[in-house]
């Protein structure tokens, strides 16, 4: 069984909204860039194997254009 990464968007306050699940971290990074280009926001990636959000980039995705 392969683990997937969940992509979330931070919404009002500290609430999270699940966007989608992807197969690997590389796909997650590409999807975050795509999401940020169409709807700037604060996106996070959850790694279920580590039970924590992972840092996919040092740059905030809401700053991508």
N, CA, C and O atoms as a GROMACS GRO file, in nm:
protein
  260
    1UNK      N    1   0.085  -0.119   0.000
    1UNK     CA    2   0.000   0.000   0.000
    1UNK      C    3   0.089   0.125   0.000
    1UNK      O    4   0.181   0.137   0.081
    2UNK      N    5   0.062   0.214  -0.090
    2UNK     CA    6   0.142   0.336  -0.101
    2UNK      C    7   0.074   0.450  -0.025
    2UNK      O    8  -0.048   0.462  -0.026
    3UNK      N    9   0.154   0.530   0.036
    3UNK     CA   10   0.104   0.643   0.113
    3UNK      C   11   0.085   0.764   0.021
    3UNK      O   12   0.166   0.786  -0.070
    4UNK      N   13  -0.018   0.838   0.044
    4UNK     CA   14  -0.039   0.959  -0.035
    4UNK      C   15  -0.017   1.082   0.052
    4UNK      O   16  -0.018   1.074   0.175
    5UNK      N   17   0.002   1.193  -0.014
    5UNK     CA   18   0.017   1.322   0.054
    5UNK      C   19  -0.112   1.400   0.034
    5UNK      O   20  -0.166   1.404  -0.076
    6UNK      N   21  -0.161   1.461   0.140
    6UNK     CA   22  -0.284   1.540   0.133
    6UNK      C   23  -0.250   1.688   0.124
    6UNK      O   24  -0.166   1.738   0.199
    7UNK      N   25  -0.316   1.756   0.032
    7UNK     CA   26  -0.295   1.900   0.015
    7UNK      C   27  -0.412   1.973   0.079
    7UNK      O   28  -0.528   1.944   0.052
    8UNK      N   29  -0.378   2.068   0.166
    8UNK     CA   30  -0.477   2.149   0.236
    8UNK      C   31  -0.454   2.296   0.206
    8UNK      O   32  -0.343   2.338   0.174
    9UNK      N   33  -0.562   2.373   0.217
    9UNK     CA   34  -0.552   2.518   0.209
    9UNK      C   35  -0.593   2.575   0.344
    9UNK      O   36  -0.694   2.535   0.401
   10UNK      N   37  -0.512   2.668   0.394
   10UNK     CA   38  -0.549   2.738   0.517
   10UNK      C   39  -0.660   2.836   0.482
   10UNK      O   40  -0.649   2.914   0.388
   11UNK      N   41  -0.767   2.831   0.559
   11UNK     CA   42  -0.878   2.924   0.540
   11UNK      C   43  -0.896   3.001   0.671
   11UNK      O   44  -0.809   2.995   0.758
   12UNK      N   45  -1.004   3.070   0.686
   12UNK     CA   46  -1.029   3.157   0.801
   12UNK      C   47  -0.965   3.106   0.930
   12UNK      O   48  -0.989   2.993   0.974
   13UNK      N   49  -0.885   3.192   0.990
   13UNK     CA   50  -0.818   3.156   1.114
   13UNK      C   51  -0.714   3.046   1.090
   13UNK      O   52  -0.629   3.058   1.003
   14UNK      N   53  -0.724   2.941   1.168
   14UNK     CA   54  -0.633   2.828   1.152
   14UNK      C   55  -0.703   2.705   1.096
   14UNK      O   56  -0.654   2.593   1.110
   15UNK      N   57  -0.818   2.725   1.031
   15UNK     CA   58  -0.892   2.614   0.974
   15UNK      C   59  -0.828   2.568   0.844
   15UNK      O   60  -0.769   2.647   0.770
   16UNK      N   61  -0.839   2.439   0.817
   16UNK     CA   62  -0.785   2.379   0.696
   16UNK      C   63  -0.898   2.322   0.611
   16UNK      O   64  -0.996   2.270   0.663
   17UNK      N   65  -0.883   2.333   0.479
   17UNK     CA   66  -0.977   2.272   0.388
   17UNK      C   67  -0.897   2.176   0.299
   17UNK      O   68  -0.800   2.215   0.235
   18UNK      N   69  -0.940   2.050   0.298
   18UNK     CA   70  -0.871   1.950   0.216
   18UNK      C   71  -0.899   1.978   0.068
   18UNK      O   72  -1.014   1.995   0.029
   19UNK      N   73  -0.793   1.983  -0.012
   19UNK     CA   74  -0.805   2.008  -0.155
   19UNK      C   75  -0.803   1.877  -0.232
   19UNK      O   76  -0.894   1.849  -0.310
   20UNK      N   77  -0.699   1.795  -0.210
   20UNK     CA   78  -0.687   1.667  -0.279
   20UNK      C   79  -0.572   1.586  -0.222
   20UNK      O   80  -0.494   1.636  -0.141
   21UNK      N   81  -0.562   1.461  -0.265
   21UNK     CA   82  -0.451   1.374  -0.228
   21UNK      C   83  -0.371   1.344  -0.355
   21UNK      O   84  -0.428   1.326  -0.463
   22UNK      N   85  -0.240   1.338  -0.340
   22UNK     CA   86  -0.152   1.305  -0.452
   22UNK      C   87  -0.058   1.193  -0.410
   22UNK      O   88  -0.041   1.165  -0.291
   23UNK      N   89   0.003   1.128  -0.509
   23UNK     CA   90   0.082   1.007  -0.483
   23UNK      C   91   0.218   1.032  -0.420
   23UNK      O   92   0.263   0.952  -0.338
   24UNK      N   93   0.284   1.142  -0.456
   24UNK     CA   94   0.419   1.162  -0.406
   24UNK      C   95   0.448   1.311  -0.384
   24UNK      O   96   0.370   1.397  -0.426
   25UNK      N   97   0.559   1.338  -0.320
   25UNK     CA   98   0.595   1.475  -0.285
   25UNK      C   99   0.624   1.560  -0.408
   25UNK      O  100   0.592   1.679  -0.410
   26UNK      N  101   0.683   1.501  -0.510
   26UNK     CA  102   0.711   1.574  -0.633
   26UNK      C  103   0.581   1.622  -0.698
   26UNK      O  104   0.572   1.736  -0.743
   27UNK      N  105   0.483   1.536  -0.702
   27UNK     CA  106   0.352   1.573  -0.758
   27UNK      C  107   0.286   1.680  -0.671
   27UNK      O  108   0.221   1.770  -0.722
   28UNK      N  109   0.303   1.669  -0.540
   28UNK     CA  110   0.246   1.769  -0.448
   28UNK      C  111   0.304   1.906  -0.476
   28UNK      O  112   0.230   2.005  -0.481
   29UNK      N  113   0.435   1.914  -0.495
   29UNK     CA  114   0.499   2.043  -0.523
   29UNK      C  115   0.446   2.104  -0.652
   29UNK      O  116   0.416   2.223  -0.657
   30UNK      N  117   0.434   2.022  -0.757
   30UNK     CA  118   0.382   2.071  -0.885
   30UNK      C  119   0.238   2.119  -0.870
   30UNK      O  120   0.199   2.221  -0.927
   31UNK      N  121   0.160   2.045  -0.793
   31UNK     CA  122   0.019   2.082  -0.774
   31UNK      C  123   0.007   2.211  -0.694
   31UNK      O  124  -0.081   2.292  -0.722
   32UNK      N  125   0.093   2.230  -0.596
   32UNK     CA  126   0.090   2.353  -0.518
   32UNK      C  127   0.119   2.474  -0.605
   32UNK      O  128   0.053   2.578  -0.591
   33UNK      N  129   0.214   2.463  -0.694
   33UNK     CA  130   0.246   2.573  -0.784
   33UNK      C  131   0.126   2.603  -0.874
   33UNK      O  132   0.092   2.718  -0.897
   34UNK      N  133   0.063   2.498  -0.924
   34UNK     CA  134  -0.055   2.514  -1.009
   34UNK      C  135  -0.170   2.580  -0.933
   34UNK      O  136  -0.235   2.672  -0.984
   35UNK      N  137  -0.194   2.534  -0.812
   35UNK     CA  138  -0.301   2.592  -0.730
   35UNK      C  139  -0.274   2.739  -0.701
   35UNK      O  140  -0.363   2.823  -0.714
   36UNK      N  141  -0.151   2.770  -0.663
   36UNK     CA  142  -0.115   2.907  -0.627
   36UNK      C  143  -0.125   3.002  -0.746
   36UNK      O  144  -0.153   3.120  -0.730
   37UNK      N  145  -0.101   2.950  -0.867
   37UNK     CA  146  -0.110   3.037  -0.984
   37UNK      C  147  -0.254   3.070  -1.019
   37UNK      O  148  -0.282   3.176  -1.076
   38UNK      N  149  -0.347   2.982  -0.984
   38UNK     CA  150  -0.488   3.010  -1.014
   38UNK      C  151  -0.562   3.070  -0.895
   38UNK      O  152  -0.657   3.146  -0.914
   39UNK      N  153  -0.519   3.038  -0.775
   39UNK     CA  154  -0.584   3.091  -0.654
   39UNK      C  155  -0.479   3.105  -0.544
   39UNK      O  156  -0.457   3.011  -0.468
   40UNK      N  157  -0.414   3.220  -0.535
   40UNK     CA  158  -0.312   3.240  -0.432
   40UNK      C  159  -0.367   3.209  -0.292
   40UNK      O  160  -0.481   3.244  -0.260
   41UNK      N  161  -0.287   3.145  -0.211
   41UNK     CA  162  -0.328   3.111  -0.076
   41UNK      C  163  -0.216   3.044  -0.001
   41UNK      O  164  -0.105   3.030  -0.052
   42UNK      N  165  -0.246   3.003   0.119
   42UNK     CA  166  -0.150   2.935   0.204
   42UNK      C  167  -0.183   2.786   0.199
   42UNK      O  168  -0.279   2.741   0.261
   43UNK      N  169  -0.103   2.709   0.126
   43UNK     CA  170  -0.126   2.567   0.106
   43UNK      C  171  -0.027   2.486   0.188
   43UNK      O  172   0.088   2.526   0.206
   44UNK      N  173  -0.073   2.372   0.239
   44UNK     CA  174   0.010   2.284   0.321
   44UNK      C  175  -0.001   2.141   0.267
   44UNK      O  176  -0.102   2.103   0.208
   45UNK      N  177   0.105   2.063   0.289
   45UNK     CA  178   0.107   1.923   0.249
   45UNK      C  179   0.126   1.836   0.373
   45UNK      O  180   0.221   1.855   0.449
   46UNK      N  181   0.035   1.742   0.393
   46UNK     CA  182   0.039   1.652   0.508
   46UNK      C  183   0.104   1.520   0.467
   46UNK      O  184   0.064   1.458   0.368
   47UNK      N  185   0.203   1.478   0.543
   47UNK     CA  186   0.269   1.350   0.522
   47UNK      C  187   0.217   1.252   0.626
   47UNK      O  188   0.253   1.263   0.743
   48UNK      N  189   0.132   1.157   0.586
   48UNK     CA  190   0.074   1.066   0.685
   48UNK      C  191   0.175   0.971   0.750
   48UNK      O  192   0.154   0.925   0.861
   49UNK      N  193   0.285   0.943   0.680
   49UNK     CA  194   0.384   0.852   0.739
   49UNK      C  195   0.458   0.919   0.855
   49UNK      O  196   0.500   0.851   0.949
   50UNK      N  197   0.475   1.050   0.849
   50UNK     CA  198   0.541   1.126   0.957
   50UNK      C  199   0.440   1.192   1.051
   50UNK      O  200   0.477   1.243   1.156
   51UNK      N  201   0.312   1.191   1.011
   51UNK     CA  202   0.206   1.254   1.089
   51UNK      C  203   0.233   1.401   1.115
   51UNK      O  204   0.218   1.450   1.227
   52UNK      N  205   0.275   1.472   1.007
   52UNK     CA  206   0.300   1.615   1.019
   52UNK      C  207   0.298   1.680   0.881
   52UNK      O  208   0.309   1.613   0.779
   53UNK      N  209   0.284   1.812   0.882
   53UNK     CA  210   0.294   1.887   0.758
   53UNK      C  211   0.440   1.895   0.719
   53UNK      O  212   0.527   1.908   0.804
   54UNK      N  213   0.467   1.886   0.589
   54UNK     CA  214   0.605   1.892   0.541
   54UNK      C  215   0.632   2.026   0.474
   54UNK      O  216   0.542   2.087   0.416
   55UNK      N  217   0.755   2.070   0.484
   55UNK     CA  218   0.798   2.193   0.420
   55UNK      C  219   0.837   2.158   0.276
   55UNK      O  220   0.941   2.096   0.253
   56UNK      N  221   0.754   2.196   0.180
   56UNK     CA  222   0.781   2.163   0.041
   56UNK      C  223   0.865   2.268  -0.028
   56UNK      O  224   0.920   2.243  -0.135
   57UNK      N  225   0.877   2.384   0.032
   57UNK     CA  226   0.957   2.491  -0.025
   57UNK      C  227   0.980   2.597   0.080
   57UNK      O  228   0.901   2.611   0.174
   58UNK      N  229   1.087   2.670   0.065
   58UNK     CA  230   1.112   2.781   0.157
   58UNK      C  231   1.028   2.903   0.119
   58UNK      O  232   1.010   2.993   0.201
   59UNK      N  233   0.978   2.906  -0.004
   59UNK     CA  234   0.898   3.018  -0.051
   59UNK      C  235   0.751   2.991  -0.023
   59UNK      O  236   0.704   2.879  -0.043
   60UNK      N  237   0.680   3.090   0.022
   60UNK     CA  238   0.536   3.077   0.046
   60UNK      C  239   0.466   3.070  -0.088
   60UNK      O  240   0.495   3.150  -0.177
   61UNK      N  241   0.374   2.976  -0.104
   61UNK     CA  242   0.308   2.958  -0.232
   61UNK      C  243   0.214   3.072  -0.267
   61UNK      O  244   0.181   3.090  -0.384
   62UNK      N  245   0.170   3.148  -0.170
   62UNK     CA  246   0.084   3.261  -0.202
   62UNK      C  247   0.160   3.370  -0.274
   62UNK      O  248   0.099   3.461  -0.331
   63UNK      N  249   0.296   3.365  -0.272
   63UNK     CA  250   0.377   3.463  -0.339
   63UNK      C  251   0.406   3.426  -0.485
   63UNK      O  252   0.461   3.506  -0.560
   64UNK      N  253   0.370   3.305  -0.524
   64UNK     CA  254   0.396   3.262  -0.663
   64UNK      C  255   0.298   3.330  -0.758
   64UNK      O  256   0.183   3.356  -0.722
   65UNK      N  257   0.342   3.358  -0.875
   65UNK     CA  258   0.252   3.420  -0.974
   65UNK      C  259   0.249   3.337  -1.099
   65UNK      O  260   0.179   3.372  -1.194
   0.00000   0.00000   0.00000
